[in-house]
Amino acid sequence: MKAFEKVLRFITEKMAWGSMFAILACVALVVTDVVRYQVASKPVPGTHEVVELIAAVILSMGIGYLTFVKGHVSVGILVDRFRPRVQAVFDLIGGVIALGFTIWLTKGMLEMAIRNFRYGWVTGVLEIPRYPFIYLIAAALALASLVLLRDVIEAVIVIRKGGGDGA
């Protein structure tokens, strides 16, 4: 389990770095567009399309890391008062639900990417193919699914072995 967790940490951290570089690229593009418009009265063609695609990269590449570090919102006011084994039951229920939805979203994104590839759908101005970005989102969701699977397995282990408090 520790080796699996190390691999997950490595991959999610690298994807988070990719997300950070995408933010820098987006800022650079927007600044360039604004400066060019102010100086030459000509915006960079297709800026809005590229910003939208970069936003997909930013959001998708951060999902795995956010899930790994459990940076999502959780309501612990009540659950934190329970023993670790009871907390693990809540973690298991929430994890299974989240895992189910994430797998469902991954499947939908894969189907959408295949459809975009098959029909050759591109952006409106620059005609950038959309499918690579959709595949990236699907891969990021698949990674998040693996992280959620790890969380579910950890909850099952705590339920079976107890939480170290004699429960």
C-alpha positions as MATLAB code, in Angstrom:
seq = 'MKAFEKVLRFITEKMAWGSMFAILACVALVVTDVVRYQVASKPVPGTHEVVELIAAVILSMGIGYLTFVKGHVSVGILVDRFRPRVQAVFDLIGGVIALGFTIWLTKGMLEMAIRNFRYGWVTGVLEIPRYPFIYLIAAALALASLVLLRDVIEAVIVIRKGGGDGA';
ca = [
       0.000    0.000    0.000;
       2.867    2.380    0.776;
       4.433    1.894   -2.685;
       1.039    2.526   -4.322;
       0.663    5.683   -2.229;
       4.155    6.885   -3.197;
       3.367    6.443   -6.881;
       0.062    8.275   -6.454;
       1.780   11.120   -4.613;
       4.445   11.408   -7.324;
       1.919   11.498  -10.169;
      -0.500   13.872   -8.446;
       2.289   16.270   -7.489;
       3.611   16.346  -11.067;
       0.109   17.033  -12.359;
      -0.294   19.837   -9.816;
       2.947   21.352  -11.105;
       1.528   21.099  -14.625;
      -1.527   22.971  -13.405;
       0.666   25.715  -11.965;
       2.556   26.108  -15.239;
      -0.770   26.271  -17.079;
      -1.801   29.143  -14.793;
       1.399   30.984  -15.714;
       0.764   30.362  -19.409;
      -2.781   31.651  -19.071;
      -1.640   34.806  -17.277;
       1.068   35.408  -19.895;
      -1.437   35.002  -22.721;
      -3.984   37.351  -21.164;
      -1.337   39.990  -20.387;
       0.012   39.710  -23.940;
      -3.498   40.055  -25.324;
      -4.242   43.160  -23.236;
      -0.904   44.830  -24.036;
      -1.214   44.069  -27.740;
      -4.742   45.466  -27.782;
      -3.645   48.640  -25.983;
      -0.577   49.167  -28.187;
      -1.735   47.984  -31.608;
      -5.531   47.864  -31.168;
      -5.378   44.215  -32.217;
      -6.117   41.448  -29.748;
      -4.361   38.093  -30.032;
      -6.686   35.984  -32.208;
      -8.399   33.137  -30.380;
      -7.320   34.195  -26.903;
     -10.684   33.294  -25.403;
     -10.460   29.779  -26.885;
      -6.968   29.165  -25.606;
      -7.876   30.506  -22.156;
     -10.842   28.115  -22.036;
      -8.630   25.171  -22.984;
      -5.973   26.193  -20.472;
      -8.691   26.450  -17.807;
      -9.601   22.817  -18.532;
      -5.929   21.897  -18.056;
      -5.661   23.891  -14.823;
      -8.757   22.381  -13.255;
      -8.239   18.813  -14.404;
      -4.580   18.590  -13.480;
      -5.280   19.841   -9.960;
      -8.080   17.388   -9.173;
      -5.845   14.405   -8.386;
      -3.584   16.332   -6.019;
      -6.503   18.022   -4.280;
      -8.093   14.620   -3.727;
      -4.785   13.116   -2.573;
      -4.191   15.735    0.116;
      -7.886   15.708    1.041;
      -8.128   19.401    0.289;
     -11.812   19.152   -0.493;
     -14.483   20.419    1.833;
     -15.683   17.954    4.409;
     -17.969   18.378    7.353;
     -16.063   17.154   10.373;
     -17.776   19.043   13.157;
     -19.903   16.047   14.107;
     -17.869   13.163   12.694;
     -14.618   14.222   14.390;
     -16.240   13.587   17.776;
     -16.660    9.856   17.036;
     -14.119    7.116   17.574;
     -11.770    6.406   14.625;
     -13.647    3.261   13.625;
     -16.967    5.151   13.408;
     -15.225    7.975   11.520;
     -13.906    5.356    9.098;
     -17.471    4.167    8.443;
     -18.430    7.702    7.422;
     -15.242    7.944    5.319;
     -16.120    4.654    3.659;
     -19.660    5.746    2.793;
     -18.514    9.120    1.470;
     -15.590    7.540   -0.367;
     -17.735    4.930   -2.106;
     -20.211    7.603   -3.232;
     -17.418    9.894   -4.463;
     -15.670    6.987   -6.178;
     -18.871    5.970   -7.941;
     -19.504    9.486   -9.244;
     -15.884    9.958  -10.285;
     -15.827    6.682  -12.213;
     -19.104    7.681  -13.885;
     -17.646   11.085  -14.847;
     -14.456    9.427  -16.141;
     -16.496    7.123  -18.361;
     -18.527   10.057  -19.675;
     -15.415   12.101  -20.439;
     -13.828    9.175  -22.279;
     -16.967    8.780  -24.381;
     -16.975   12.516  -25.103;
     -13.282   12.469  -26.085;
     -13.851    9.540  -28.448;
     -16.819   11.333  -30.002;
     -14.814   14.557  -30.416;
     -11.974   12.613  -32.037;
     -14.283   10.652  -34.328;
     -16.116   13.734  -35.604;
     -13.024   15.958  -35.679;
     -14.549   18.664  -33.519;
     -12.318   21.692  -33.094;
     -12.516   25.156  -31.542;
     -14.237   27.883  -33.547;
     -11.462   30.352  -34.393;
      -8.102   28.589  -34.165;
      -9.492   25.134  -34.991;
      -7.622   23.478  -32.146;
      -8.732   19.847  -31.702;
     -10.767   19.471  -28.522;
     -10.234   15.766  -27.881;
      -6.720   15.956  -26.320;
      -8.036   18.259  -23.610;
     -11.015   16.014  -22.955;
      -8.714   12.981  -22.720;
      -6.627   14.932  -20.193;
      -9.729   15.587  -18.101;
     -10.647   11.889  -18.288;
      -7.118   10.882  -17.226;
      -7.225   13.316  -14.312;
     -10.582   11.924  -13.202;
      -9.202    8.378  -13.481;
      -6.301    9.426  -11.253;
      -8.749   10.948   -8.773;
     -10.625    7.631   -8.851;
      -7.438    5.798   -7.889;
      -6.879    8.212   -5.008;
     -10.465    7.716   -3.850;
     -10.003    3.937   -4.109;
      -6.972    4.294   -1.817;
      -9.120    6.241    0.645;
     -11.839    3.571    0.571;
      -9.273    0.825    1.172;
      -7.787    2.781    4.088;
     -11.253    3.204    5.614;
     -11.903   -0.538    5.304;
      -8.568   -1.277    6.991;
      -9.408    1.045    9.899;
     -12.867   -0.529   10.250;
     -11.433   -4.063   10.264;
      -8.423   -3.417   12.502;
      -9.796   -0.619   14.628;
      -8.506    2.900   14.955;
      -5.836    2.376   17.584;
      -8.084    3.554   20.410;
      -9.130    0.083   21.464;
     -12.397    0.382   19.560;
];
